Amino acid sequence: MKPLLIALGLSLITLTARAELPTHEFQLDNGLDVLVREDHRAPVITVMVWFKAGSIDEAPYETGLAHVLEHMMFKGSKRLDAGEFSRTVARFGGSDNAFTSYDFTAYFQQYEASRLPLALELEAERLKNLKIDDESFRRELQVVMEERRQRTDDKPTALAWEKFQAVARPGTGYAHPIIGWRDQLAQLQPQQARDWYDRFYVPGNATLVIAGDVTAEQVRPLVEKFFADLPRGETPPRPETTLNPPPGERRMTLRLPVRVPALYMSYNVPSLTTADHQDDFYALTMLGGVLDGGTSARMESNLVRGQRLAAGLGAGYDGLQRGNGTFTITATPNPEVSLDELEAAIKAEIEEIAEQPPSEAEMDRVRAGVLAEQIYQRDSVMGQAMELGTLSVLGLDWRLAGQFDDNLEAVTPEQVQQAARKWLVAERSAVAHVIPEGEE
């Protein structure tokens, strides 16, 4: 869809504590979960509909289907012509968009608060009466093919990352790109999109989030008016996700028309949904901050400014997923520094934490950075809706947001040390050396 102005890869630091803002939840008889966050500081609202259906739900022969259907949700329904949904939103002073991830697909509208009935009526209309005609599907499929060409096929760095992910997350739905493999994408058929819509776009597989200048008493009758008559639907059963055993060390070399070499390192680690103990999630969050949480973090201080081995470097833990998480490090070496040298230096930083826990000063710095981000996030109604929807659609309790500060505060240096020792190990690692064509 249109360019999305918010970060889709939700950082862990967006789990913000909002005990002072009333939050209500209820469920319709058809299974639709509803979350209402009251924030009366400004007369604005965000309405989001989240479906627990992302690219990890795609069969091997239908990669890209979840994203294509996202496009089709704007191409007409029984009462709305193609494009009329967004034109109606704009006519009443609002904005709308959508995004597809590995774990879910979400749609949102933003308005002045009095437009709440309009927002709900529009969402209910395309959830009840979407039209997917053959010609419209084929036209939109060409749009998605062009999107893939511009974002991936014509960008060597994006192509390198796509190839790396296939190796970094073997045997899972995270191994293929959200936008789909090019050859499979070109062969998608309209009936596949209709089947996906019938299977996953049902109240029993959805969460409606409303945040902003509203009350629960105001919201509930409107939700019942527009959504209560929808049938629950039957979503195929999903197996319970568990922590996967170590897949073994994987290495690859990619020679592509990139301008500078790059190093990708990824470790298969638990997420908040698959961890045997939730302490692992918070310890890995702190470990990511110790290694790369601002200019004072170890990798920036030691490898970028100190030894001058890297021109740029980033590390982070992605632990909010339906499946297992990843701890990923990417780096670009300085001229005359080999990828082998840079990889060895990064591993030395990890080994140092595994042997000696971080200091209390480092722990305090990471927590302070998280707190600063939380204060910023509190100003965004959209950020609050994103937080609630993400936790709900992942099958987590939205109240975890209010517990995040305390859980992070409880992490000890020894737990961070143990996380590095237990999870950032060779048998859980994938490494890619990306080399410009023509270079050794």
N, C-alpha and C positions, 0 to 999 in steps of 0.2 A: 504494500500500500504506500501511501505518502510517507516521506522521510519521517522517522520517529525521533522526537526531540528529547526523549528520556532514555536513560540507559536501560537496555533490555537485560543485560547480564547483571541482575540485581546483586550488588555487593552485600556482604554480610552485615555491613555497618548500617544498612537501612532498617534493621530490626530495632526500631526505636521505641523507647518507653513512653507511653501516653496514658498513664493512669488518670490524668486529670481530664481526659476527653471521654465522654460516655460512649460506650460501644454496645450495640444490641445485636442479637442474633435470633433468627427464627427459621423455620422450615415449612414450606407449603406441603400440602398432602401429596403433591406429585413429586416430591423429593428435591425441589429447588431450595438450595441453601441461600440465605440472605443475611448479609452483614451490614449494619448501619453505624457509621462513625459520625457523631455530632461534633461539628467544629463551627461555632457561630461567630468567628472573628471577622468573616467577610461573607457577603451574600452570594456565594458561589457554590457549585456542586460538581462532583465528578461521579459519573455512573459507569460502572464497569461490569461486563459479563465475562466470566472466566469459564472455559471448558477444559476439563481434564483430558485433553487430546492434543498431543503434539507429535513431532516427527518420530519420537521413539515408539509410537503406536503404529507406525506404518509397516506394512509387509515389505520384504526385500524388493519386490517388483513394483512398488508404488511410492518410492521416495519422492518427496516434494509435494505429496497430495495434500497434507495439512495446510501448507502455505498457499497452495492454489485455491483451496476452498475459502481461505481467509479473503482472498481477492473476490471470489464469487459472492460473498456476503454483501457486497456493495453493488451488485449488478442486477438488482431488481427482485421484486416479490409480487405477490398478488395485487397489492395496492400501490406499489412504488415502481416506477420505471428505473432503468439502469442509470445510476448516478444520482437519482433523486433523493436518496437517503442523505448523502453529504450536502446536497444543495439545500435541503430542508433544514439541516442543522445550521448551516451558515446563515440562512435567511433569518433565523431566530437568534443570531449572535453567538452561536456555539462553535465548537471545534470537535472533530472526531478523528479517530484513527484505530488501528489494530496492529497486533504483532503476533507472530508465531515463534514459539521456542521449541526446544526439545521436549519439554514437559507439559506444555499447555498452549492454548490459543486464547487471546484476550481482546476484547473490543471495548472502547471507551468513548464517552461523550463528556464535554465540559461546557457548562452554561452558567448564566445567572440563575439563582436558586428557584425562581418562579417557573422555570422551564422543566422541572422534574417530571410532570405528567407527560410532556412531549417526549422526553428521553426514554421513559419506560415504554410508551406506546410504540416508538420506533424500534426498540430492541425486541419487543414482543412480536412485532409484525414480521421481522425477518427470521425470527425463531420459529414462527408458525407457518409462514407462507413463502419461504424462499423459492425462487425459480432458477433452475439451472438448465437453460436450453443449450442445445448442441453448438450452435454457431457462436453464442456468447462465450461459451467455455473455450472453444478453440481460439477465439480472438484473445482472451485473457491469458491463455496458456502461452501465446507468443509474447505477451508482455512479460510474463515471468521468465521465459527463456532469455529475453533481452536483459532482464534484471540480473540473471545469473551470468550472462556474458560480461556485463559491465562490472559487476562486483567481484567475480571470481575468475572466470576464464581469461580475462584481459589483465588481471592483476597477479603477477607471479607470486607475490607474498601471500595473497589470499589462497592461491592454488596450493602453495606449499603447506599452509596451515591445514587445508582440507585433507591433503594426503597424510599429513602427520596425525590428524585426529582418527583416521581409519586404523592406524597402528596403535595409537595411544589408548583407545577404548575398544579393544577387540571383543567380538561376540555380544555387543550391546547395540541398542538403537541409537546410541550417541556416536557410533562409528561412521554414519553417513551424514552428509550435510543437510541442514534444515531445508534448504532450497532444492535439494534433490540432486542425484547424479544426472548429468546432462542427457545421456542416452535414454534413461528411464523416464525422465521428465518429459521428453519429447513424445513419448508413447502413451501418456495418460489419456484416459477416455472420460467423457462426461458422466457415464454411469458410475464410475468409481467415485466421483465427487458426490453424486447423489447418495450412494451407499454410505459414504463417510458421514455425511450430514445426518442421515437417518440413524446411524449407529451411535454417534457421539454427541450430536447437538440436541440433547434432550435434557429436561429439567433435572433428572436424577444424576446427571453428569456435569452439572453447572453450579456456579456460585455467582450470585448477584451482589455486588458491593456498591453501596451508596455512601459517599462521604461529603461532608460540607455542612451548609446551613440548613439542616433538616432535623426533624425529630422522628423517633420511632413511631409515634402516634400518627404522624403525617404520612409516613412511608408505607406502613403495612396495608392500609386499604387500597392504595394505588397499586402495589405489587399484586395483591390478590385480584384486583380488577383486570389487570392486563396479562397475568401469567397463570392464574389458578386453573384455567380451563385446558391447559396444555397437558397431554398425557405424559406420564413419567418416562416412558421409553425403557428399553432394555439394552444397556451397554454390556458388551462381552466381558466376562470375568477376567480379571488381571491377576497374575500370580503375585504373591507377596515378594517384595524386593528384599534381598538379604545381602550381606557383605560378601563380595566375591573373593575367592582365594587369589593369592598373587599370580598374575598371568605370566610372570617371567620377564626377564630383561629383553627389551626390543630396541634395535638401533636401525637407522636408515640414513642414507645420504641422498639428497635431492639436488640435482644440477638443473637450475632454472634461470631464465633471463632476469634475475634480480640484480640490483646495483651493488649491494653489499652482502657479505655472508651473514648468516643468522644462526643462532642456536636455540632449539626448542627442547625443553625437558619437562616431562609430566609424570606424576606419580599417581597411581590408583589408590585412593584413600576412601574412608567412609564418609557419607554425608550425614546430615542430621536425621534423615529418615532411615538410614541403614546402620548407623553406629550401634554397636552393642551397648556402649555407654555414652551418654550425651557429653560427658567430659571430653571425649576425643574431639568433638566438633569445636568446642570452645578453645581447647588447647591448640588445635590446628589453626584456628583464627588468630590466636596470639602469635603463633609461630610465623604466620605470614607477615604480621606486623613487625616482628623483630627483624626479619630478613629484609623486608621492603615496605616500610611504613613511613615514608617521608625521607627528607634529606639526611636525617640522623641515623637511619637504619643501617644495618651492617653492610649489605651489599652495595648500597650507594656510597657509604663512607669508605669501604675497603677496596672495592673493585672498580668503581667509577672514578672517585676523586683520589683515593689513596694509591693503589697500584696502577691505575690508569689502564686497566685491561679491557674495560668495556666502555663503549660510547654511550650505550643505553642499556638499561636492564630493568626487568619487572618480575615480580613474584606475587602469587596470590593463591588463595584457597577458595574453591567454589564448592560449598557444601550444602547449598539449598537446591536439591534436585530430587526427583522421584527415585532415581537410581543412586549408584555410588558417586562420590565426588572426585575431584581432581585437585592436585596441588601442582601448579604450573609455573615454570620459570622460562622467560624468554630474554635473550640478550643479543646485542650486536657488538662484535669485538672492535677495538681500535685498530688502525692500520698496523701491520707487522705483528699482530697478535693472532695466533692460530685459534681455531675453534677448539682444538684439543686442550690448549693452555687455558682458555676461558672456562671450559667445562670442568677441568681439574680444579680451578680456583673456586668455582661455585660449590663443587662437592666438598671442598675443604671447609667452606663456611658452614655447610650443613653438618659436617662431621664435628666441627668445633662445638656446635650447640649440643650435639648428641653426647659429647664427652663432658661438657661443662654447661650447666644451666645458665640462662641469661640473668643479668643483674636485675635487682628491683627497680633501678632507674630505667632500664629498658622496658620493663613491664609497665611502669607508670606512664612512660611516653606513649606506648601503644594505646593504653586505655584512654589517655587524654585525647589522642587523635580520633578515637571512636566517638568519644563524648562530643567533641566539636562537630563532627559530622551529624550526630543525632540532633543537636540543637538546630542545625541548618535544615534538616529534614522535617522538623516539626512545623515549619512554615508552609509546607506544601500539602494541600488537600490531595493532589494527585499522588504524592509520595505515600500518604496514609492509605489510600485506596490500593496502591500497588502492594504495600506491605500486607494488608489484610488478605487480598486476593491470592498472593503468592503462597502464604502459609496455608490458607484453606485448601487450595487446589493441590498442594503437595500432601494433603492429608495430615497437616500439623495443626495444633491448637493455636489460634491467633493470639492467645494470651502469652505465648512465648515471647512476643515482642516486649511486653512489660517486664519480663524476667531476664532479658538479655544483659542489662547492666550488672545485675547481681551475679549472674552466672559467669560473666567475664571477669568480674572482680575476684571470684573465688579461685581462678586458675593460678596455680603456683608455678614458679620457675622450673621446678622438677617435672611438672606435667608437660611443660613445653619441651623440655629435654627429652622426655620419654616419647613424645609425639614424633620428634625428629628421628629418634633411634628406632622406633617401631615402624613408621610409615614411609619415611623418605629413604628407602633402601633399594638396592639394584633390582631385586626380583619384582618390584612394583613399578619400575621405571621404564619410560620410553624416551629415546633421545633421537633428535634429528639434526643433522648438519646440513644447512641450506647453503649451497655454494653457487656463485655466479658461473654461468656457462663459460667454458674456456679456461677456468682457473683450476689449479690443482687443489 
